[in-house]
Amino acid sequence: MPKLVTKFKYLKPSARQSRGGYAKYIATREGVEKLDDSQRFAPVTAKQQQLIQRLLKDFPDSREMFEYEDYLQNQTVGSASEFITRAIEDNASQCMTSKTYADYIATRPRAERFGSHGLFTDEGVQVNLEKVSSDLNSYGGNVYTIIISLRREDAERLGFDNGSRWRDMLRTQTQALAENLKIPMEHLKWFAAFHNEGHHPHVHLLAYSTVENEGYLTKQGVHNLRSEFAKDIFAQDLHCIYEQQTEYRDELRAKSKEKVAKLVEQINSGLIVDPQLQQMLVELSRRLKRHKGKKVYGYLSAGTKKLVNHIVDQLCQDSKISALYDLWYRQRDEIFKTYSGDPSERLPLSQNPEFKPIRNAVVRAALGIEHQEEVMEEQQEPDDLGYFSREYGGKKFWWTDEYKLARKYLYGSEDAPPDPVRAMELLQREAEKGNGFALYDLGLMARNGFGCAKDDVLAQEQFSKALAAFMAEESRSKRPGYWQYRIGKMYAMGYGADQNFRKAAEWYEKAAAEGNPFAAYALGCLYRRGQGVERDEARAIAYFQAAAAHGNEYAQRLLDSLRSTSGAQSWSVTNGALSLMRQTASIFQDRFREMDTQYPHHVDRKLQSKIAEKKLAQGQKLGG
C-alpha cells in the first residue's frame, strides 16, 4: 500500500447532492463511537458485516482504503467501525439521502476545530460556515473534493497529526490547486477540514471557481496534485532519499550517476548509428521539404508526427538510450512510492510528456541533413587544451593551477556540480592577468548566459580580447601550430570577429602543416561541408587520415563510421543521426538533474508572489 492515499471527485449541481450540507458535515461532525478495550477487540458483529457488504457494493472504491485493509487483516468491532465510519464519510454527499447510513452519520467523530467549526482556507480569510454552505448550494458549477489520508505513525512522525500543520501545508498548495484544476488564481476558492482519526488522520478539501463552468481536472492533474501533496508531506523522507540517507538512495545517487555519466560518454563518443534510424531520418527530411508551415513538431501533419514518434521510439531501441530510460524510471518510482502502491506506468519514450524536447530534436536533425551546420570540432574543446598542456608545457603560458581550478568550477567534476559564480570570479582574475583561455571562457559564459545574464555584446568583447591574445602568442611562438588552430577556430565560430570560413581554413591549413591533429580534423570538416573551400570529400578524408595518424580519435572514429556504412549514407545523414543521439543524451541528463534538485519541495518566490496577488485581489492584508 502507498504511504499516502488520495481520493478525487467532483460534485455536480443536483438536488440529490447537498454540497452545502457536505461542507457543514466535514466542518462540524459531532460525537464519536466510543468503545472500551474489550469491546473494540471483540469479533465483528453480523450487522457490521451486512453494512460493510452494502458499502462495498454501493462504493466499490472503498476497497482501496487503509481502513479496509486493516479490517481484512483483523476483523474486529473496532476495525469494522473505523472502516464503516470512513466509507460513509468519504461518500457523505450520497449517504446523506439514505436512511440506512443516516444513523452512522449522526454519530461521526468530530473534526479538529479552529474556532466554532473545523473549516479553514487561505490565510487571512475568515470562514463563515453558513455562507459557505449557502454559496455551495446555490453554485451552478462543479465542486471538486479531495481527501488526503495518512497512516497514524506517518502523521505523528512527520508532524501531520494536527490541524494547524495540514492548514499550513494546504495554503502553500494554492498555486498547484489553481494550475491543476485549470482555475485562475483570482477565481479559486477552497475550504478544508482536518479529521484526526485514530489510525488514519485525513483532510477533506473542497475547491471550485467563482466563475461557474470554469475549471476541470484531468488525469495528469490528479497525478500532479498527488505528487505535490506527497512532496510536501513527505519532505523529510524525500530529503533522505535525495541526500544519500539510505542504502538504496546511495545506489541511485552514486551508482546511477556513474552509470548515467558512462552511458552519456559512450553515446557522445560513438559514431556507429542504427541504419534504420538513418533511413527514417532521411524519410522525415523529405517530408519536411514538402511541409509549408512551421517546421516544428506541433505544426506537422498527423502522419509526419507519427513518423517523428516512431523515430523517437527507434532511438530507445539503442541499448544505451534504453538504459538511461530505465534508470530515469527507477529514480522516478522511488518518489511515486509515497502516494502510489504500484510502479508508475511506463510509457513509450515518444508518449512521455517529460521528454517532449526529443521530438523537436528529431525534427531539427532531419532539417539539418542537407545543410549540416554542426561544427563538430567544438566537441574537442577539452582535448585541444590537454594537447596544448602536453605539447607546449601549459604552465609556461595560461594553463595554470588557478585556471584549471576555474575550469573545474565551470564544468563541474565527478564529486561536485558546476559553480558558475565561483568560476567567473576565478576566470576574471585570470583574465586580468592576460590569460587568453580565461577570456575565451568568459566569452562563452556571456554568450550562453551561464552564471550571468546573456550578453552577446559582452561575449564578443571577451572573444575579441582572446583572439588578440592568441594572435600575439602565434606571432612570437616557436611552435605556432596550436595558436594558429585556435585562431582558425575563432573565425569558424564567429567569436571576436565576423564568421569567416575562408580565413578559418587558411589558419587551419597553417596549423595542420605544423602537425596539429585538431587543425587537420577541423580542416577536413570544412572540406566535407564546402565551407570556406570548395567541397572535396577526397581531401576531407585525406585530412581526417592525417589527423588520425597523429592520434586524433575523433577523426579515426569518423573514418571507421564511413567504412562501416560503405558510403551508403551521406556524411550529413550520419552526422544528423549522431547529433540526435547526443541531444537525446543531453535531454536525459537535464531530467536527471531536475530530479536531483527538485526535492525537498519548497515554496518559491513565484508561487509566493501569485498567492500575494490573489490576496490583494480579494482585498486581504498581506502577512496576516
N, C-alpha and C positions, 0 to 999 in steps of 0.2 A: 504493500500500500504506500502511496506517496505521503510525504510529511505534511502537505497542505492540500486540503480538499476544498474545491470551489464549486458553486452551482450558479449558473447564469440563466435567467428567464426574463420574459417581459410580460407585463400585464396590459391587455388591450382595454379600451373603454368598453365597459359592459355592465349591465345591471346585475349580472350574476356574480361579478367580482368587485367587492368593496375595497378599492385601493386605499381610500382614506381609513377604513377600518383596519386594514393591514398595517398601515403606519402606526395607528394607535396601539394595535396589538403588540408590535415589536417594541414599542416605547413604554408600555405600561403593564405588561402582563404580570399579574399578581399571583401570589400563592405558590406553593411547591408541594409536590407529593412527598411527604416525609416517611421514611422507612427506618425502623430500628435495625440494628445489625442482623438480628436473627431473621427478620422478615425479608431484608434485602437479599440475603443469600438463599432464600427458600426457592424451590423449583418453580419455574414459570407456571402461571395458572392457565386453565383452559380458556378463560375469557381473554387473557392477554394473547394467547396463541391465535384465537379466532380473529382478534383485531389486527394482529400482525399480518395474517394471511390476506385480510382485506386491504390493508395498507400497501402490501406488495403488489396486489392486483391493480389497485387504483393508481399507484405511483411506483412503477417498476424501477425507476432510477434510484429509489431508496435503498436498493441493494448495494449501492456504492458507498454508503455512509460508514464512517468509523463505527458508529453505534451498532449497525447491523453486523459488522464483522465481530465486534465484542459479544454480541448476543449469540451468534453461531458458535463461538468458542466456549461460552459459559452461559447456558440458558437458565437464568435465574429471574426472580421477580424484579430485582434491581436493574439488570441489563435489559430486560424486556421493557420496563418502564421508561428507561432512557431512550431506547430506540423509538417507542411509540410517541413519546413526547417530541422528540426531534423531527420525526417524519411528519407529524401533524403541523409542527411549526413551519417547516420548510414549504409546506403546501397550504399555509393558513388561508390564503385567499379563496381556495376551493373548499377547504374543510369547513369554513365558517357557515356555509349553506347546508351542511349535513348535520342532522341531529345526532347521528352516531358519534361524530367527533366533537360535538359541541361541549359535552361534559369534560372532556380532556382539556380542551382549550381553556375552560374556566379555571382550571387548577394548574396552569403552567407556572413554572418558576419565574420570579421577577427579573427584569433587566437591571444591570448596574445603573444607578441613576446619576444624573448631573442636574440637580435642581428637582423640579416636580415630576420629571419624566426622564426617560433614558435616551431621547433623540438628540443627536448633535449634528453639526455641519461645519462649514468653513469657520475659521477663527474670526471672532468679532460679530458673527451673525446670530442674533437671538432667535431661538426656535419657539414659535407659538404653535403648540401641538394642534389646537383646534383649527387654526388657519391652515396648517399644513394638510390636515385631514380634509378640510373643505376644498382646498385647492386641488387636491388629488382627485376627489370625487367629481369635480366639475371639469377636470382637464380632459381634452379631447384627443390627446396623443398617447403613444405608448410610454409606459413607465418601466424602466429596466431594474430588475432586482438581482443582487449579487449576495451570496452567502459565502463567507470565508471561515474555514474551520481548522482548528489545530488540535493536536493531542495535548492533554494537560501537562505532561512532562516537558514537551517542547515549549508550551506557552510560559511555564514558570522559568525555564532555563533562559529563554530569550527575552523575558520581561513583558510578554504579551498576556499576562494574567490579570490585567486591569484595564478599565475602560479608557483611562487617560492615554495609555500607550497606543491603543488602537485609534483613538481620535487623532493623535498627533501624526500617526503613520498615514491615515487616510487623507489628512489635509495636505500632505506632500504629494499625494497621488491625483490631485485635482487636474493637472495638465494631462496626465495619462488617461484619466476618465474622459476628458473632453476629446482628446485625439481619437481614442478608440471607439467612442460612441458617436463619433462624427458630429459633435455638437460644439459650436463656437464657445470659447471660454465665457464670454459675457452672457450667454444664454443658458449655461449649465446650472442646474440645481441638484443638490444631492443631500440626503439625510441618512443617518445610520444609527444603530443601537448595538451595544455590546451585551451579550448574554454569557455570564460566567458559569457555564455548565460544569458539572462535577468532573467529567472526563474529557470533554471536548469543548473548550471555550470557543465561541464563534461570534461573528458580527454579521448583522443584516444591513444591507445598503440599498437605498432607493436612489435612482438618478433619472432625470428627464430634462427636456429643453423647455424654456419658457415659450418657445415658438412651436406650436403644435405641428405634427408631421415632420419635424426635423429630428435627425439622428437615426442611426441604425448600427447594429452590432454584427460584424462578420465573424467567421470562424477564426480569421487571423487576429481580429480584435480581441476575441476571447483568449487566444494564446498570448497575445501581448500583455493583457491585464494580469493573467495568471503569472506571467514571468515577472512583471513589475512588483506584484504583491510578494512573490517569493523572494525576489532580490532584496526587498526592504525588510521583510520579517526575518529572513534567514541570513541577514547581512553578516552576522558573526560567523556562521558556518561557512558561508561563501568566502569570507575573508580567509578562513583556514584553508579552504580548498585552493584559493588562488595565491596563498603565501607559503606554500610548501609545509603545511602543518600536518599533513597525513602522508602515509607511505604512498598511497595511490596518487595523490596530487604531486608528490615528488616525481613520480614516474611521468605524469602528464607534463609538468613544467620543465623537467630536466631532460628525461629521455625523449619525450616527444619533441621538445625544442631542438634537440640534437638531430633527431630524425628529420624534422622539417628542414633544417639547415642543409643536411646532406642531400635530401631529395631535391631541394631547390638548386643546389650546386650542380647536381647531376643533370637537371633539366637545362640550366644555363650553359653548361659546358658541352652538352651533347649536340651532335649535328646529324644524327640519323633520325629521319622523320617517317612516320607511318605513310606509305604510298596512298592509302585510301583517304587519309586526311588531306593530302596534297590534291588529289583528284577532286574532292568535294570543294576545296577552296577555289580551284580553277572554275568549277561549275558556278559557284557563287559569284566569282568575278565576272563571268559572262552575263549573269542575270543583272548584276548591279549596273553594267554598262547600259542596259535597256531601261533601267529604272529612272523615271523622270522626277520624282520627288526628292526629299531629303534622304540622304543615304546613311540613315541610322536605323537601328532595329525597329523602333516604334512606328516608322513611316513605311515599312516594307509591306509587300503583299503577303497574304496568308501563306501562300506556297513558299515564298522566299524565307519568311520567318521559320517555317517548318524545316527548311534546309539548314538555316543557321542553328536551330535547336539540335538537329542531327549532328552537325559539326561539333557542337559543344559536348554532346554525349560521346561522340567519337574520341574527343580529347580525353575523356575519362576512361577510355579503354587503355590508354597508356598506363603502365603499371605504376609509374611514379606519381602521376596526377591522381590515380585511383587511391594510392596510399595516402596522399595528402588529404583527400576527401574523407577517408576512413578516420584519420587522426582528428580531423575537424569535428566529425560526428561524435567521436569518443569524448572530446572535451565538452561539447555542447550537451550531451546526455548527462554528464555529471551535474550540470546545472539543472536540467529538467527533473532530476530525481526529487527535487524539493517540492514539486507540485504535480508530478505525474508518475503513476506506478509503472507505466510502460515506456520503453525507449521511444524517442521521437521518430516519427515516420520518415524513413529515408527516401528522399525524392531523387529523381534523375537530376543530374547537375544542371541541365537546361531549365528545369522547372523550379529550382531552388531560388527564391527571391533574394537570398543573401549573396548570390553570385551573378546577379543580372549584368554587372560590368563585363563579364566574359562574352556575352552576346555581341556587344558593340566592339569588343576586341576582335572578334571573328570578322565583323564587317570591315573594320579597318585593315585587317590582314589581307582580306580579299581585294580591297581597293588598292592596296599597295603593291599588288603582284606585278602590274605592268610598269608602274613608275615607283620603283623601290626607293624610298627616301631614308631608310635606316642607315645611319653611319656606324658600321659595325666596329670600327677601330676605337670608338669611345669606350667599348667594353674593356679595353686593355689598360684603362687608367691605373689600376693598382700595379699591373705588371711592368708598365713602362717606367714607373717611378722606382720599382725594385731594380730594374735594369740599370737605371741611372745610378743607384746606390752601389751596385756591384761593379759596374764598368768604370765609373768616374769617381769613386770614393766620395759618396754623397756628403759626408760631413764637411768636406772642404768647401762646399757651396751652401746649399739650403736644406739639405736632408739632415737637420739637426735633431737632437733628442727632443727639444721643445716642439719642433714642427711635427715629429712623429706622434707626440702626445696629443697635439691638436687634432691630428687626423683620427686618432683613437676616439676622441670625443665626437668628432664629426660623423664618423661612420659606425661607431659602436664597436663592441667586441663580444666575445663569447660570454663574458661574465657581466657585461653592463650594456644598457641601451645607449643610443646616441644622446649626447648632451649638447645641443646646438649653442646654447648660451655660453657655456664654458669653452666650446670650440672657437666661437667667434672672438672671445677675449684673447685667447692664445694666438689665433691667426692674425688679429690686428696688431699684437705686439711684434710678431714676426714680420708682418708687412711693413711696419715702421722701420725695421732693420734692412728693408730692401729685398726680402725673401720673395722671389717671383712665384714660387709654388703657393705660398700663403695668399698672395694677391689673386692668383687664379682661383683658389678655393673660395675666397670671399666673393669673387665674381659669380661663381656657381650658386652660392647661398643667396645672393641678392636676386639672381635670375629666377631661382626656384622658390623664393620666399621661405627658405628653411632657416629658422632661428631669427628671422627678421621679416619685415614687410617686403613683398615682392616689389622690386625696383629695377626695371630694365636699364634705366639711365645710369644708376649707380653700378650695376653689373658691368656695363660697357666701360665705365671709368676704371674699374678694377682690372678688367681684362686688358684694357689698353696699357695700363702700367705693367702688367705681367708680360705682355707682348714685347714692350720696350726692354724689359729686363732680359727676356730670352734672346733678343737680338744683340744686346750688349754682350752677353755671355758667348754667343756664337762668334762674334767678331774677334774675341780675344782668346778663344779656346783653341788648344792644340788638337782637340778631338771634337770637332763641331757637329758630328752626326746627330747626337742627341738633341741639341738645341735646334738644329735645322728641322728635325722631325716635329718638335713642339711648336715651332713657328708655322710649319705647314698645317698642323692640326688646328691652330688658331684661325687660320684663313678658311679652312674647310668648315669649321663650325660657325664662323662669323663672329668670333669673340675678339673684341678690341679693334676690329676692323670690319669693313663690309665683307660679306661672304664672297669668296673668290676661289673657285676650284682650280682655275688655271694657275694662280700663284701657289695654291696648296700643292698641286702636282709638281711644280718647279722645286719647292723646298723639300718635298718628299723624295724627289729624284736625287737631290744632293745628299740627303741623309742616307738613302739606300746605297749610294756609291761609297759612303763611308762605312758600310756594313751594318747599319741599323736595321734589325729584322722587323721592327714595328713599322718603320717607314716603308719597307718593301711591301708589307702586308697592306698598309693603307693605300699605297700607290696601286696595288693590284685591285683594290676595291674601286678606285676611281676609273681604271680601265674597264672593269667589269660593267660599271654603270654608265660609262661615257661622260663623266663629269670632269670638265676642265681639259679633257683629252678626248681623242676620237675613240669610240668604243672598240675594244680589241680583246676578245676573250683569250686569244693565244698569249698576248703579252701579259694579261691578268694572271693566267696560270703560271707563266714564267716567273713573275714577281712572287706569287704565292709559294712556288717551289724554292725560290731563293730565301724567302723568309723562313720556310720550314727547315731548310738546310742549316739555318743559324739558330734553330731551336724554338721558333715561334709556333706554339702548339695550336693557336687559332688557325693559322694557315694550314697546318697539317690536317686538322680535323675537317676543314673545308674541302681540302683536296680528297680526303677519304670519302666524304659525303658525295662528292661529284662522281667518284669512281663507283660508289655503291649504287647509285641510281643510273649508271651507264649513260648519263647525259639525257635520260628520257624526260626529266623535268627541268625546266629552266632554272637559272640561278634565282630569279625573283620568287618563284613558287617555293623553292626550298627555303629561302630566307624568310618568306612570309609565314610559312608553317613554323619555322624556328622562332620567329618573333612572337607568334601567337602562343607557343608553348611557354616562352619566358614571361609574357604578360600574364598568362594564366597562373603561373607560379607566383608572380608578384601579387596578384589579387588574393591568392590563398594566404600569403604572408600578411597582407593587410588584415584579413579576417582573424588570423591568429592573434595579431597584435591587439585588435579590438577586444577580443575575449580576455586577454591578459590585463587590459586597462579598464574594462567595463565594471568590474566588481571590486569591492563592495559598492553598492549604489548610493549615490549622494544627490541631493537636490542641487542642480547647477544654477548659475546666475540667470540663464534664460528662463528657466522654469519659475524662479522666484519673481522675475520681472513680470511674467504673464499672470501669475497669481495676484501680484500687486495691482496690475491693470484691471483685473476683474473686480477686486475690492473697491477700487476707485470708481468703477462704472456703477457699482451698487451703492455708492455713497458711504462706504465704510472708511474708518480710520485705519491707517497702516500701523503695524506694530502693536495692536491691541490684542 
